[in-house]
Amino acid sequence: MKRSFYHYMMRFRGDLKEGPEKKLADWMFHEHSFPKQSAAYDELSAYLEYHSPFPGALAAFDHLYDSYLEEER
């Protein structure tokens, strides 16, 4: 069974190095309405387009989503 993108992202929380991965993961953790059970690119991307937490969040998401797909194969 494929895990959610949110679950994949939680590995970046608590990183000592500040970067877009950590920022996005921390934001997702605190964003109560984020679709935490989803693995669907369209649903996640649409949510981020309307609730983008910082400049560059969408670019970071696209890169991380590609990594997520590779790992979930």
C-alpha positions as CSV (number, residue, x, y, z in Angstrom):
1,M,0.0,0.0,0.0
2,K,1.3,3.4,-1.0
3,R,1.9,5.8,1.9
4,S,0.7,9.4,1.7
5,F,2.9,12.2,0.6
6,Y,2.5,13.7,4.0
7,H,4.0,10.6,5.6
8,Y,6.9,10.8,3.2
9,M,7.5,14.4,4.1
10,M,7.7,13.9,7.8
11,R,11.2,12.6,7.4
12,F,12.3,16.2,6.8
13,R,10.9,17.5,10.1
14,G,13.6,18.2,12.7
15,D,16.4,18.5,10.2
16,L,19.2,20.7,11.6
17,K,19.8,22.2,8.2
18,E,17.1,24.8,7.3
19,G,15.9,24.4,3.7
20,P,12.8,24.2,1.6
21,E,12.2,20.5,2.5
22,K,12.2,21.2,6.2
23,K,10.1,24.4,5.8
24,L,7.5,22.6,3.7
25,A,7.4,19.5,6.1
26,D,7.1,21.7,9.2
27,W,4.3,23.8,7.5
28,M,2.4,20.6,6.4
29,F,2.6,19.3,10.0
30,H,1.0,22.4,11.4
31,E,-1.5,23.0,8.5
32,H,-4.5,21.1,9.8
33,S,-6.5,21.2,6.6
34,F,-3.6,19.9,4.4
35,P,-4.8,16.7,2.7
36,K,-2.6,14.4,4.8
37,Q,-3.9,11.1,3.5
38,S,-3.5,12.0,-0.1
39,A,-0.9,10.7,-2.6
40,A,-2.5,12.4,-5.6
41,Y,-0.4,15.0,-7.3
42,D,-3.4,17.1,-8.5
43,E,-5.0,17.3,-5.1
44,L,-1.7,18.2,-3.3
45,S,-0.6,20.7,-6.0
46,A,-4.0,22.4,-6.0
47,Y,-3.9,22.8,-2.2
48,L,-0.4,24.3,-2.3
49,E,-1.3,26.7,-5.1
50,Y,-4.0,28.2,-2.9
51,H,-2.2,28.0,0.4
52,S,1.5,28.4,-0.6
53,P,3.4,28.9,2.7
54,F,6.5,30.5,1.3
55,P,8.1,31.6,-2.0
56,G,9.4,28.5,-3.8
57,A,7.1,26.1,-2.0
58,L,5.6,24.9,-5.3
59,A,9.0,24.3,-6.8
60,A,10.1,22.4,-3.7
61,F,6.9,20.3,-3.8
62,D,7.4,19.4,-7.5
63,H,11.0,18.2,-6.7
64,L,10.0,16.3,-3.6
65,Y,7.0,14.7,-5.3
66,D,9.3,13.3,-8.0
67,S,11.5,11.8,-5.2
68,Y,8.4,10.5,-3.5
69,L,7.3,8.7,-6.7
70,E,10.7,7.2,-7.2
71,E,10.8,5.8,-3.7
72,E,7.3,4.5,-3.8
73,R,7.9,2.3,-6.8
